[in-house]
Amino acid sequence: MRLIPLAPAALILCISAPAAAQDWIEYTSRADFFTVNFPAQPKVQDITYTTEYRIALPGRVHSYDDGKSRFSVTVVDYANVQKIHAERVKGCTGYPDTCGNPYVAELRGAMDYAAWNFIKRDGKVTYYAYANSDRIEGRRVQLLNPDRSRTFAAIYMHENRLYVLEATVPAAAPPPALFQQSMGFLDKDGVRVRYATPYANGYPVPPREPGSGRFAGCE
């Protein structure tokens, strides 16, 4: 498992065998093409996500809450943003800057908009930086909340899907490293993806690292 340093202070869903640490499990969603460690089996909820340009996209939240700590992975499908925006501006007779299709900006800015949704919360931003998981680029945000709990977020974009990891833990709890460091992305065959060079959504896909990947199917 690749380490990510932490800054200081229905469709097919399945779960593999328990992970090494206590009761944590290695959770896999073949529907949303990811795998991550959770403290226990999460619940799954369909959502509608409002984007920066005010369109509604389908998504799902995979979450676990024990009353003290909360863990979630939100996945939003951006695959149809070009078509949705084209329908929105169809028949527009205004200026080009008001009638153009902003889907490129919507896709390019999806991670930053998700980060902004954390930054504007009622908490102090203690860290904001670049991130990557298996060389898939992203962002990291950390907050100190008014009740002294801490929120650790990681945001990625892979194959036009937005992934938002969020963990909030009590003031005295250690950072949720096992959750954040375990994030992986799956291809259509359920194989974990790791690229040879950095992957940026919307740009040419780099080759995979030789010998990488493992099947993430139901046990």
SVG drawing of the C-alpha trace seen along z (x, -y; Angstrom):
<svg xmlns="http://www.w3.org/2000/svg" viewBox="-34 -39 41 54">
<polyline fill="none" stroke="black" stroke-width="0.4" points="0.0,0.0 1.5,-3.3 1.8,-5.8 0.3,-9.3 1.7,-11.6 -0.9,-13.4 -0.3,-17.0 0.3,-17.6 -2.2,-18.4 -28.8,1.6 -25.6,2.1 -22.8,4.5 -21.3,3.7 -19.1,6.1 -16.7,6.5 -13.5,8.6 -12.0,10.3 -11.2,8.3 -8.2,6.1 -5.3,6.5 -6.1,3.6 -8.7,4.6 -12.2,4.8 -11.4,2.7 -12.5,4.1 -11.3,3.7 -14.5,2.4 -15.0,2.6 -17.6,1.0 -17.7,2.5 -20.5,0.1 -18.4,-3.0 -15.0,-1.6 -13.1,-2.0 -11.7,-0.2 -11.0,-1.6 -10.7,-0.5 -13.6,-1.2 -14.0,-0.6 -17.1,1.5 -19.5,2.1 -20.7,-1.3 -24.3,-2.1 -24.9,-3.3 -27.2,-6.1 -28.1,-7.6 -27.7,-11.3 -28.1,-14.2 -25.0,-16.4 -25.2,-20.1 -22.1,-21.1 -20.3,-24.5 -22.4,-25.4 -25.6,-24.4 -26.5,-21.1 -27.7,-18.0 -25.6,-14.9 -26.2,-11.4 -24.0,-10.1 -23.7,-7.8 -22.4,-8.1 -20.7,-5.2 -20.6,-6.1 -19.9,-4.7 -20.7,-6.6 -20.1,-5.3 -21.3,-8.5 -17.8,-9.8 -16.1,-9.3 -17.5,-9.6 -16.1,-8.2 -17.5,-8.6 -16.7,-8.2 -18.9,-10.3 -18.8,-9.4 -20.3,-11.6 -20.7,-10.7 -19.6,-13.6 -19.8,-11.5 -22.7,-13.4 -21.9,-17.0 -21.2,-17.9 -24.6,-16.7 -26.4,-18.2 -24.9,-21.6 -25.6,-21.4 -29.3,-20.8 -29.2,-23.7 -27.9,-26.2 -29.9,-24.9 -31.7,-27.7 -29.8,-30.4 -29.6,-33.7 -27.4,-35.7 -23.7,-36.4 -21.2,-33.6 -20.0,-33.8 -23.6,-33.2 -24.5,-30.6 -21.3,-28.6 -21.1,-25.0 -19.0,-25.2 -18.5,-21.5 -14.7,-21.7 -14.5,-24.1 -17.0,-22.0 -14.8,-18.9 -11.5,-20.7 -12.8,-22.5 -14.7,-19.6 -12.0,-18.8 -11.4,-22.5 -15.1,-23.1 -15.3,-20.1 -12.3,-21.4 -14.0,-24.8 -17.1,-23.2 -14.8,-22.1 -12.9,-25.4 -16.1,-27.5 -17.2,-25.4 -17.3,-26.7 -13.9,-25.4 -10.3,-26.5 -8.4,-25.2 -5.1,-23.7 -3.9,-22.1 -4.5,-22.3 -2.3,-20.6 -1.8,-18.3 -2.5,-14.6 -2.3,-11.5 -3.3,-7.9 -1.7,-5.3 -0.6,-8.4 -4.1,-9.6 -3.9,-13.3 -6.1,-15.0 -6.4,-17.5 -6.2,-17.3 -7.9,-19.5 -7.8,-19.4 -10.0,-21.3 -10.1,-22.0 -13.8,-22.2 -15.4,-24.4 -15.9,-21.4 -12.1,-20.6 -12.8,-17.5 -10.8,-17.3 -11.9,-16.6 -9.5,-15.0 -10.6,-15.2 -9.1,-13.8 -10.5,-14.5 -9.8,-12.7 -11.1,-12.6 -10.8,-9.4 -12.5,-8.6 -14.9,-11.5 -16.0,-10.4 -15.4,-12.6 -14.3,-10.9 -14.5,-12.8 -13.1,-11.0 -14.1,-12.6 -13.2,-11.5 -14.0,-13.4 -12.5,-12.2 -12.6,-13.5 -9.9,-15.9 -7.9,-13.2 -8.1,-10.6 -5.2,-9.9 -5.5,-10.9 -7.5,-8.4 -4.5,-7.2 -5.8,-3.7 -8.8,-5.2 -7.1,-7.8 -4.0,-5.7 -6.0,-2.7 -7.9,-4.5 -7.7,-2.7 -9.5,-2.9 -10.8,0.0 -11.2,0.6 -14.3,2.2 -12.9,5.7 -12.4,4.9 -8.6,4.6 -7.0,1.9 -5.4,-0.7 -1.9,-2.1 -0.3,-4.3 3.3,-4.6 3.2,-8.4 0.7,-10.9 -2.9,-10.7 -4.9,-13.9 -8.6,-13.5 -9.3,-14.7 -5.8,-14.3 -4.3,-11.3 -4.3,-8.3 -0.8,-7.2 0.3,-3.6 -0.1,-1.4 2.8,-0.4 4.1,3.0 2.9,5.8 0.5,3.6 -3.1,4.2 -5.0,6.9 -8.6,8.2 -10.9,6.6 -13.9,9.0 -16.2,10.3 -14.6,13.0"/>
</svg>
